[in-house]
């Protein structure tokens, strides 16, 4: 399985509720937190939804 690292780079303050819930689903609750998840279409879709708040690390 290929893994992907995601880092929250911007604050969730002022973001709509659905985007905050997406960050929660990704496991990102604090600024600059890094999580490692399986690289699959569901995770990629969530990243695309909040791409202005997160950064993908290789």
C-alpha positions in Angstrom: 0.0 0.0 0.0 1.2 3.4 -0.9 1.1 6.0 1.9 0.6 9.7 1.7 1.6 12.4 4.3 -0.7 15.4 4.7 0.1 18.6 6.7 -2.4 21.2 7.8 -0.8 24.5 6.9 -3.7 27.0 7.4 -6.1 27.5 10.2 -9.7 26.1 10.0 -11.0 29.4 11.5 -13.6 30.8 9.1 -13.8 27.7 7.0 -17.3 26.2 6.4 -18.4 23.3 8.7 -18.1 20.7 5.9 -14.4 21.6 5.4 -13.8 21.4 9.2 -15.4 18.0 9.3 -13.2 16.9 6.4 -10.1 18.0 8.3 -11.4 16.0 11.3 -11.9 12.9 9.0 -8.4 13.3 7.8 -7.2 13.4 11.5 -6.0 17.0 11.2 -7.1 18.9 14.3 -4.2 21.3 14.9 -2.1 23.6 12.7 1.2 22.0 11.4 0.0 18.5 12.3 1.2 15.8 9.9 -0.7 12.5 9.4 0.1 9.5 7.2 -2.8 7.9 5.4 -3.3 5.3 2.7 -3.3 6.8 -0.8 -6.7 6.0 -2.2 -9.4 7.8 -4.1 -11.4 8.6 -1.0 -8.5 10.3 0.8 -7.5 12.1 -2.5 -11.1 13.5 -2.7 -10.9 14.8 0.9 -7.6 16.5 0.1 -9.0 18.1 -3.0 -11.9 19.5 -0.9 -9.5 21.2 1.6 -6.5 21.8 -0.7 -6.3 25.4 0.4 -5.8 24.3 4.0 -3.4 21.4 3.6 -0.1 20.4 1.9 0.8 17.0 0.6 4.3 15.9 1.6 6.0 13.2 -0.5 
